[in-house]
């Protein structure tokens, strides 16, 4: 692919967060398509989930990179998450740690952290 058309996001399964995160990725990285990997509290899954869950995420990132040419992966957490109900500061720290973990997986991509606040606005961390 000569033109970047895909980006990737690991985000919550909560439907309220997916649209703002996907639109942010499309606008920020000029990628019309966003491969979306979901989990309840994805930062918690990355940091302390079962090996099978983490392996599944890695497999999906591989597909996104190899088949779709994605060059960026975002880890997105959000306010009012039922899967990881922690305060804002802890959530942001966990997202930062999850970004480091994803970077350690060795994919040739940029990895960024995103936090979606109570107004459903996407902020980089």
Backbone as CSV, one residue per row, in Angstrom:
resi,resn,N_x,N_y,N_z,CA_x,CA_y,CA_z,C_x,C_y,C_z
1,UNK,0.847,-1.187,0.000,0.000,0.000,0.000,0.888,1.243,0.000
2,UNK,0.695,2.093,-0.957,1.521,3.278,-1.039,1.027,4.383,-0.117
3,UNK,-0.209,4.326,0.242,-0.810,5.350,1.090,-1.270,4.704,2.394
4,UNK,-1.040,5.402,3.513,-1.498,4.867,4.796,-3.018,4.934,4.843
5,UNK,-3.642,3.783,5.008,-5.093,3.780,5.074,-5.623,3.215,6.386
6,UNK,-4.760,2.524,7.137,-5.196,1.913,8.382,-4.368,2.375,9.573
7,UNK,-5.037,2.511,10.698,-4.393,2.636,12.003,-5.075,1.597,12.887
8,UNK,-4.545,1.410,14.088,-5.058,0.375,14.983,-5.296,0.962,16.359
9,UNK,-6.359,0.536,16.992,-6.621,0.975,18.357,-7.029,-0.222,19.207
10,UNK,-6.455,-0.267,20.407,-6.878,-1.227,21.432,-7.706,-0.396,22.399
11,UNK,-8.998,-0.648,22.433,-9.899,0.207,23.195,-10.927,-0.631,23.950
12,UNK,-11.716,0.039,24.730,-12.738,-0.636,25.520,-13.877,-1.125,24.633
13,UNK,-14.529,-2.179,25.087,-15.695,-2.690,24.375,-16.901,-1.755,24.507
14,UNK,-16.832,-0.808,25.449,-17.905,0.154,25.694,-18.176,0.961,24.420
15,UNK,-19.362,0.825,23.875,-19.722,1.479,22.622,-19.646,2.994,22.645
16,UNK,-19.696,3.595,23.824,-19.638,5.061,23.903,-18.278,5.601,23.503
17,UNK,-17.246,4.790,23.643,-15.889,5.276,23.442,-15.368,5.010,22.031
18,UNK,-15.927,4.046,21.356,-15.370,3.636,20.072,-15.455,4.706,18.988
19,UNK,-16.590,5.353,18.838,-16.731,6.374,17.793,-15.780,7.547,18.005
20,UNK,-15.731,8.152,19.206,-14.792,9.273,19.352,-13.337,8.853,19.147
21,UNK,-12.963,7.669,19.605,-11.580,7.216,19.436,-11.286,6.959,17.965
22,UNK,-12.176,6.268,17.270,-11.943,5.987,15.853,-11.879,7.274,15.026
23,UNK,-12.775,8.216,15.297,-12.736,9.499,14.575,-11.442,10.247,14.864
24,UNK,-10.979,10.215,16.112,-9.736,10.889,16.471,-8.571,10.265,15.699
25,UNK,-8.527,8.938,15.670,-7.453,8.246,14.935,-7.488,8.591,13.448
26,UNK,-8.677,8.602,12.866,-8.803,8.940,11.448,-8.272,10.343,11.167
27,UNK,-8.637,11.281,12.015,-8.215,12.667,11.817,-6.746,12.880,12.134
28,UNK,-6.286,12.317,13.226,-4.906,12.534,13.668,-3.890,11.892,12.720
29,UNK,-4.199,10.716,12.224,-3.237,9.970,11.410,-3.633,9.871,9.943
30,UNK,-4.701,10.556,9.561,-5.164,10.579,8.180,-5.336,9.162,7.631
31,UNK,-5.976,8.328,8.441,-6.243,6.947,8.057,-7.756,6.733,8.048
32,UNK,-8.332,6.477,6.904,-9.783,6.334,6.846,-10.320,5.109,7.589
33,UNK,-9.459,4.112,7.801,-9.920,2.887,8.450,-9.153,2.648,9.740
34,UNK,-9.879,2.218,10.762,-9.279,1.946,12.066,-9.594,0.504,12.455
35,UNK,-8.553,-0.316,12.513,-8.726,-1.667,13.030,-8.909,-1.541,14.530
36,UNK,-10.006,-2.076,15.048,-10.375,-1.875,16.445,-10.363,-3.200,17.201
37,UNK,-9.491,-3.263,18.195,-9.359,-4.428,19.067,-9.990,-4.032,20.397
38,UNK,-11.000,-4.775,20.841,-11.705,-4.364,22.055,-11.538,-5.363,23.192
39,UNK,-11.623,-4.813,24.382,-11.610,-5.589,25.620,-12.245,-4.720,26.694
40,UNK,-12.771,-5.336,27.721,-13.304,-4.582,28.857,-12.115,-4.123,29.695
41,UNK,-11.861,-2.811,29.711,-10.699,-2.286,30.420,-9.404,-2.737,29.757
42,UNK,-9.146,-2.331,28.521,-8.014,-2.871,27.765,-6.654,-2.645,28.409
43,UNK,-6.470,-1.537,29.093,-5.174,-1.292,29.738,-4.930,-2.316,30.840
44,UNK,-5.991,-2.671,31.554,-5.890,-3.689,32.604,-5.596,-5.062,31.996
45,UNK,-6.231,-5.361,30.877,-5.993,-6.639,30.201,-4.538,-6.724,29.745
46,UNK,-4.029,-5.659,29.146,-2.641,-5.655,28.674,-1.683,-5.883,29.842
47,UNK,-1.967,-5.250,30.973,-1.047,-5.313,32.113,-1.214,-6.562,32.974
48,UNK,-2.434,-7.081,33.082,-2.658,-8.173,34.031,-3.653,-9.216,33.537
49,UNK,-3.939,-9.208,32.257,-4.897,-10.160,31.718,-4.294,-11.532,31.522
50,UNK,-5.141,-12.467,31.223,-4.690,-13.830,30.929,-3.796,-13.812,29.691
51,UNK,-2.819,-14.702,29.688,-1.891,-14.780,28.553,-2.641,-14.967,27.240
52,UNK,-3.727,-15.708,27.261,-4.495,-15.943,26.030,-5.112,-14.647,25.500
53,UNK,-5.562,-13.769,26.405,-6.129,-12.485,25.979,-5.062,-11.602,25.350
54,UNK,-3.909,-11.555,25.985,-2.804,-10.736,25.478,-2.315,-11.303,24.150
55,UNK,-2.190,-12.612,24.043,-1.772,-13.239,22.789,-2.757,-12.939,21.665
56,UNK,-4.040,-12.909,21.981,-5.056,-12.579,20.984,-4.870,-11.144,20.478
57,UNK,-4.575,-10.219,21.396,-4.309,-8.835,20.979,-3.098,-8.776,20.050
58,UNK,-2.041,-9.473,20.427,-0.818,-9.480,19.605,-1.112,-10.035,18.212
59,UNK,-1.895,-11.092,18.148,-2.241,-11.688,16.860,-3.009,-10.692,15.988
60,UNK,-3.919,-9.960,16.599,-4.716,-8.981,15.849,-3.859,-7.801,15.394
61,UNK,-2.910,-7.384,16.212,-1.994,-6.315,15.796,-1.155,-6.799,14.622
62,UNK,-0.710,-8.040,14.669,0.058,-8.606,13.562,-0.739,-8.534,12.266
63,UNK,-1.999,-8.918,12.325,-2.855,-8.861,11.132,-2.985,-7.419,10.648
64,UNK,-3.225,-6.505,11.578,-3.396,-5.103,11.211,-2.140,-4.542,10.547
65,UNK,-0.987,-4.887,11.091,0.275,-4.393,10.525,0.603,-5.071,9.206
66,UNK,0.530,-6.399,9.195,0.947,-7.160,8.007,-0.036,-7.046,6.846
67,UNK,-1.302,-7.192,7.115,-2.294,-7.195,6.038,-2.786,-5.797,5.663
68,UNK,-2.834,-4.895,6.653,-3.401,-3.568,6.402,-2.374,-2.444,6.409
69,UNK,-1.150,-2.745,6.778,-0.103,-1.730,6.752,-0.199,-0.696,7.858
70,UNK,-0.876,-1.012,8.945,-0.979,-0.052,10.043,0.405,0.272,10.592
71,UNK,0.636,1.553,10.848,1.918,2.014,11.380,1.786,2.647,12.758
72,UNK,0.568,2.664,13.290,0.350,3.255,14.608,-0.689,2.430,15.359
73,UNK,-0.409,2.208,16.644,-1.339,1.509,17.534,-1.593,2.419,18.731
74,UNK,-2.856,2.642,19.044,-3.223,3.429,20.220,-3.813,2.509,21.273
75,UNK,-3.483,2.784,22.522,-4.129,2.141,23.662,-5.034,3.208,24.265
76,UNK,-6.342,2.937,24.276,-7.299,3.945,24.725,-8.091,3.455,25.928
77,UNK,-8.058,4.249,26.986,-8.868,4.004,28.169,-9.838,5.160,28.335
78,UNK,-10.819,4.964,29.208,-11.819,6.031,29.314,-12.418,6.159,30.708
79,UNK,-12.998,7.305,30.904,-13.780,7.654,32.093,-14.950,6.682,32.221
80,UNK,-15.309,6.334,33.431,-16.502,5.540,33.715,-16.447,4.143,33.093
81,UNK,-15.280,3.521,33.164,-15.086,2.190,32.577,-15.528,1.106,33.559
82,UNK,-16.475,0.284,33.147,-16.949,-0.803,34.007,-15.933,-1.937,34.095
83,UNK,-15.113,-2.110,33.057,-14.136,-3.188,33.038,-12.908,-2.919,33.887
84,UNK,-12.635,-1.644,34.137,-11.506,-1.239,34.977,-11.903,0.043,35.703
85,UNK,-12.748,-0.080,36.723,-13.309,1.099,37.390,-12.344,1.734,38.400
86,UNK,-11.379,2.466,37.879,-10.410,3.169,38.724,-10.489,4.658,38.429
87,UNK,-9.892,5.461,39.288,-9.898,6.907,39.110,-9.071,7.352,37.919
88,UNK,-9.267,8.609,37.540,-8.623,9.178,36.356,-7.099,9.051,36.412
89,UNK,-6.492,9.431,37.505,-5.028,9.409,37.592,-4.476,7.996,37.469
90,UNK,-5.116,7.039,38.148,-4.663,5.656,38.035,-4.873,5.146,36.620
91,UNK,-6.000,5.489,36.015,-6.287,5.071,34.639,-5.206,5.574,33.698
92,UNK,-4.843,6.838,33.833,-3.820,7.421,32.961,-2.479,6.724,33.174
93,UNK,-2.137,6.435,34.412,-0.884,5.723,34.688,-0.912,4.323,34.077
94,UNK,-2.034,3.650,34.180,-2.143,2.318,33.592,-2.058,2.366,32.066
95,UNK,-2.639,3.383,31.458,-2.539,3.532,30.001,-1.078,3.727,29.610
96,UNK,-0.359,4.567,30.355,1.070,4.768,30.068,1.840,3.454,30.173
97,UNK,1.568,2.687,31.202,2.234,1.394,31.375,1.858,0.424,30.256
98,UNK,0.595,0.457,29.840,0.143,-0.414,28.756,0.821,-0.030,27.442
99,UNK,1.021,1.255,27.208,1.744,1.703,26.018,3.152,1.122,26.028
100,UNK,3.823,1.192,27.168,5.170,0.621,27.280,5.154,-0.879,27.015
101,UNK,4.138,-1.560,27.534,4.031,-3.005,27.312,3.856,-3.315,25.826
102,UNK,2.976,-2.587,25.156,2.754,-2.819,23.724,4.030,-2.509,22.938
103,UNK,4.731,-1.452,23.318,6.006,-1.152,22.654,6.982,-2.315,22.801
104,UNK,6.963,-2.972,23.957,7.882,-4.076,24.214,7.565,-5.312,23.384
105,UNK,6.380,-5.362,22.761,6.008,-6.506,21.942,6.772,-6.536,20.625
106,UNK,7.438,-5.434,20.280,8.339,-5.424,19.132,7.722,-5.148,17.774
107,UNK,6.522,-4.639,17.729,5.930,-4.300,16.431,6.579,-3.031,15.878
108,UNK,6.748,-2.950,14.564,7.369,-1.766,13.953,6.354,-0.629,13.774
109,UNK,5.788,-0.183,14.890,4.738,0.832,14.856,4.985,1.873,15.938
110,UNK,4.375,3.015,15.762,4.312,4.015,16.817,3.188,3.580,17.762
111,UNK,3.411,3.679,19.067,2.376,3.319,20.043,2.060,4.565,20.861
112,UNK,0.785,4.898,20.943,0.355,6.093,21.665,-0.707,5.731,22.692
113,UNK,-0.838,6.568,23.715,-1.862,6.389,24.730,-2.925,7.465,24.612
114,UNK,-4.163,7.064,24.778,-5.295,7.993,24.701,-6.182,7.825,25.922
115,UNK,-6.716,8.939,26.381,-7.693,8.926,27.469,-8.936,9.663,26.987
116,UNK,-10.100,9.062,27.178,-11.364,9.673,26.793,-12.049,10.143,28.070
117,UNK,-12.257,11.449,28.156,-12.783,12.027,29.397,-14.310,11.954,29.467
118,UNK,-14.856,12.554,30.515,-16.301,12.492,30.769,-17.131,13.204,29.708
119,UNK,-16.494,14.046,28.876,-17.189,14.713,27.764,-16.994,13.938,26.463
120,UNK,-16.383,12.764,26.548,-16.078,11.901,25.406,-15.106,12.548,24.438
121,UNK,-14.219,13.391,25.015,-13.147,14.019,24.245,-11.904,13.151,24.395
122,UNK,-11.197,12.984,23.290,-9.994,12.151,23.271,-8.776,13.038,23.520
123,UNK,-7.963,12.628,24.489,-6.743,13.359,24.842,-5.559,12.419,24.764
124,UNK,-4.443,12.879,24.231,-3.244,12.057,24.231,-2.586,12.130,25.603
125,UNK,-1.908,11.055,25.938,-1.177,11.037,27.203,0.296,10.856,26.927
